[in-house]
Each structure stands twice: as C-alpha cells, then as structure tokens.
Amino acid sequence: MQAESVAIAKRSEWLGILSRSVGSELEALATDLASGVLFEWLRTPNVGLVMVRGRAGGTGNVFNLGEMTVARASVQLKEGTVGHGYVQGRDKRQAELAAIVDALLQQPDRHDEVMAKVIEPLRQKAEVRRMEKSRKAASTKVDFFTMVRGEDLP
C-alpha cells in the first residue's frame, strides 16, 4: 500500500507541473516525444468550466470563489496506458500534450527520459517564474514602524 501511495503522489506532482505549465513551453519540450506516439482518444480535447473553491483565511470554511475555464483530454496508448491532461484556460493542444506525457510517464521504459526532457525543465521554468514574481512583490514591500517620541520615554 505504501508503494501505491508514493506512486500516486509522484503522478500527482507531475500532473500538477503539466497543468500549470505554459502551453508554448510544453509544446517546445514535448512535441518530439509525442509525435510518434500511437494513441486512441478516450476524451477528445474540449473546454469546460470548473468551480474554484477557497478557504476563509486559508484554513477556514470552504466557499465557492468562482468558475474558470479548463481544457481537458484523455488518451490511451496502444500499450494500454491511459493518460489525462487538465490545463487552465482554453488551450486544447496543451491538454492533449499533457495527456500524452502523463501516459508516457507511466511507462517504466520511458519514465526517466520523459522526466528529464519535459518535467524537470518545466519545473525549473516554473521556479524561475515564481522567483521573479516573488522579487517583484518584495520590491513593493513597505515597512511600517512606530517611532518613539521623547515624551513617552520614562
């Protein structure tokens, strides 16, 4: 059971990276890998809405924040492996590539290659974007302090 939960956590991690990737970056990294893959559509790429939920204060009661568009696709490789792709926005090609990459990552003989060529570069690019966003936010930080006036001293 422990090995199964580790496998689920790893898949969840790479699906998260694929879903948050930029479509053009995924296209550049995965097109060569996906071009020769034979698959059958289980769900052709389509666009729909999902409800985004939040928590008050990050840990409080759950509330519906609103809806966002999501593109999704599901494929089955000729070997029988099923892959799913869900991405924010309306990019059907990105959802298709995410589904193919997910299926390839589940194949032991292709896993390491796909991790090295697609997932790790996407992870690094996401980290660079996160750091840049963090730097921009830090540059707007204002430190408020209270000055002690002379008459308040003992």
C-alpha positions as CSV (number, residue, x, y, z in Angstrom):
1,M,0.0,0.0,0.0
2,Q,2.9,2.4,0.8
3,A,4.4,2.0,-2.7
4,E,1.0,2.7,-4.3
5,S,0.6,5.9,-2.3
6,V,4.1,7.0,-3.3
7,A,3.3,6.3,-7.0
8,I,0.1,8.4,-6.7
9,A,2.0,11.3,-5.1
10,K,4.6,11.2,-7.8
11,R,1.9,11.2,-10.5
12,S,0.0,14.0,-8.8
13,E,3.2,16.0,-8.8
14,W,3.9,15.7,-12.5
15,L,0.3,16.2,-13.4
16,G,0.4,19.5,-11.3
17,I,3.5,20.6,-13.2
18,L,1.9,19.8,-16.6
19,S,-1.3,21.6,-15.6
20,R,0.4,24.7,-14.5
21,S,2.9,24.8,-17.4
22,V,2.9,27.4,-20.2
23,G,1.4,26.0,-23.4
24,S,4.3,27.1,-25.6
25,E,6.9,25.7,-23.2
26,L,5.2,22.3,-23.1
27,E,4.8,22.4,-26.9
28,A,8.5,23.0,-27.3
29,L,9.6,20.3,-24.9
30,A,7.0,17.5,-25.7
31,T,6.3,17.7,-29.4
32,D,9.2,15.5,-30.4
33,L,8.2,12.9,-27.8
34,A,4.5,12.9,-28.6
35,S,4.9,13.0,-32.4
36,G,5.5,9.3,-32.9
37,V,3.2,8.0,-30.1
38,L,0.2,6.0,-31.3
39,F,-2.9,6.5,-29.1
40,E,-6.7,6.4,-29.1
41,W,-8.8,9.2,-27.8
42,L,-10.8,8.4,-24.7
43,R,-11.8,12.1,-24.4
44,T,-11.0,14.4,-27.3
45,P,-9.7,17.8,-26.2
46,N,-12.6,20.0,-25.0
47,V,-13.1,23.1,-22.9
48,G,-15.3,23.4,-19.9
49,L,-15.8,25.2,-16.6
50,V,-14.8,24.1,-13.1
51,M,-15.7,25.7,-9.8
52,V,-12.8,27.2,-7.9
53,R,-13.1,26.9,-4.2
54,G,-11.2,28.7,-1.4
55,R,-11.0,28.7,2.3
56,A,-11.5,31.7,4.5
57,G,-8.1,32.7,5.9
58,G,-6.6,29.7,4.1
59,T,-7.8,27.2,6.8
60,G,-11.4,28.2,7.5
61,N,-14.7,27.3,6.0
62,V,-14.8,26.4,2.3
63,F,-16.6,28.8,-0.1
64,N,-17.1,28.9,-3.9
65,L,-14.8,31.5,-5.3
66,G,-16.0,31.4,-9.0
67,E,-15.5,29.4,-12.2
68,M,-12.6,29.1,-14.5
69,T,-12.1,27.5,-17.9
70,V,-10.2,24.3,-18.2
71,A,-9.1,22.3,-21.3
72,R,-9.0,18.5,-20.8
73,A,-8.2,15.4,-22.8
74,S,-7.7,11.7,-22.2
75,V,-5.7,9.2,-24.3
76,Q,-5.0,5.5,-24.3
77,L,-1.7,4.5,-25.7
78,K,-1.5,1.3,-27.9
79,E,0.1,-0.4,-25.0
80,G,-3.0,0.3,-22.9
81,T,-1.6,3.1,-20.7
82,V,-4.2,5.8,-20.0
83,G,-3.2,9.5,-19.7
84,H,-5.2,12.5,-18.6
85,G,-4.5,16.2,-19.2
86,Y,-6.2,19.1,-17.5
87,V,-4.9,22.6,-18.0
88,Q,-6.2,26.0,-17.0
89,G,-7.5,28.0,-19.9
90,R,-8.7,27.1,-23.4
91,D,-5.5,25.5,-24.9
92,K,-6.7,22.1,-26.3
93,R,-3.2,21.3,-27.7
94,Q,-1.7,21.8,-24.3
95,A,-4.3,19.4,-22.7
96,E,-3.6,16.8,-25.5
97,L,0.2,17.0,-24.9
98,A,-0.3,16.8,-21.1
99,A,-2.4,13.6,-21.5
100,I,0.2,12.0,-23.8
101,V,3.1,13.0,-21.5
102,D,1.1,11.6,-18.5
103,A,0.6,8.3,-20.3
104,L,4.3,8.1,-21.3
105,L,5.4,8.8,-17.7
106,Q,3.5,5.8,-16.5
107,Q,5.6,3.5,-18.7
108,P,8.7,2.3,-16.9
109,D,10.9,2.2,-20.0
110,R,10.0,5.9,-20.9
111,H,9.6,7.4,-17.5
112,D,13.2,8.6,-16.9
113,E,13.5,10.1,-20.4
114,V,10.3,12.0,-20.2
115,M,11.1,13.3,-16.7
116,A,14.4,14.6,-17.9
117,K,13.2,16.1,-21.2
118,V,9.9,17.5,-20.2
119,I,9.0,17.6,-16.5
120,E,12.3,18.8,-15.0
121,P,12.7,21.7,-17.5
122,L,9.0,22.7,-16.8
123,R,9.7,22.5,-13.1
124,Q,12.8,24.8,-13.5
125,K,10.9,27.3,-15.7
126,A,8.1,27.4,-13.1
127,E,10.5,28.0,-10.3
128,V,12.1,30.9,-12.3
129,R,8.7,32.4,-12.8
130,R,7.9,32.0,-9.1
131,M,11.1,33.6,-8.0
132,E,10.6,36.6,-10.4
133,K,7.1,37.1,-9.1
134,S,8.4,36.9,-5.6
135,R,11.1,39.5,-6.4
136,K,8.5,41.9,-7.9
137,A,6.3,41.5,-4.8
138,A,9.2,42.1,-2.5
139,S,10.2,45.3,-4.3
140,T,6.8,46.7,-3.4
141,K,7.1,45.8,0.3
142,V,6.6,48.7,2.7
143,D,8.0,48.5,6.3
144,F,5.9,50.4,8.7
145,F,7.4,51.2,12.1
146,T,6.4,53.3,15.0
147,M,8.8,56.0,16.2
148,V,9.1,56.6,20.0
149,R,8.6,60.2,20.8
150,G,10.7,61.7,23.5
151,E,7.9,62.5,25.9
152,D,6.9,58.8,26.0
153,L,10.2,57.7,27.5
154,P,10.4,57.0,31.2
